[in-house]
Amino acid sequence: MARFVVVGGGSLGLLLAGKLAMSDCDVEVWTRSKEQAARIAAEGIAIGDASGSVYAAAKPIRAAALADARPLPDGDAVVLLAVKQTAIGDALLSALAAAVPPGAALVAFCNGIGHVERLAEALPGRDLAAAITTEAALRTDARTVLHTGSGHTFVGPATMFDRLPPYEAEGPGRERLSEVQNRLVLAGFETSVSNKMTERMLRKLLVNAAINPLTALLRVRNGELTASPERLAIMRALYEETVAILRLCGLETEEPLWEELLNVCSRTAMNRSSMLQDVLAGRKTEIDALNGAVCRLAERLDKPVPRNETVVALIRALDSG
Ligand code: KPL
């Protein structure tokens, strides 16, 4: 059985690592801080449900700060990258280059686009895959996470968007993707292997580009975006501009995407989007990987995107404050 490593001690990282450990997977966690790693190593990861009651306290789990992580012995390992786009900088990339040997599979659970290109450049020879998940989780302390909503996870070849049409990164074969799928299913996550990850990544980008900046600017929960005709009209305008660009970049589905967006708002009505949480906590947001990425795609296509440009400028102004 391949060894799994979860990189990231945020809500998704703790959920993945905690549930994999509970299903007796050989799993290790690499966090940003030594303190968090020490707590997880000593006490394990506690998982609770949406009501806040903890139902499973996992056994101690091997954990280390990423900067201190012992290099994995061979390329059999599967690394699940559960970090924000804003964390993918030089420090993280060089730590991964030192600890993850060529041949290992690296599955990126990131919002937005642009990260696969950076991973491919910094980590040649690793098999890159992407995962898109609708699992919802909320971290309540360094070792406790609430599983606030069950969703679906797609894993498959990772797409790069630095050229159009987009293309696939060098990735794991079908057998390895199935191994990742099986492990996630055993851990309790509904998971499919997808051959349409470009589509999946772009659909998620569309949802995040429409919901995240508006919730952060208006300081409202996801469900409140649809609560008045004025808010709905702003979201519709941003959606229309974004979907038109993404349709020129590989988004082909016939499914009704506006309805899908409204559905996400109602399914996650009580959530604060990740961007609103970042703004409220004074952290840098993922705007460059979301609406910023839409603007870069539009520029390549020579299409104007004034609405995306405006939300990027407004969120950057918040970031800089
Ligand atoms: O992915 C999300 C995020 O907040 O980043 C959504 C789907 C908007 C749920 O909150």
Residues whose N, C-alpha, C, O or C-beta is under 5 A from the ligand:
A	BS01	KPL	I211 T268 N271 R272 S273 S274 M275
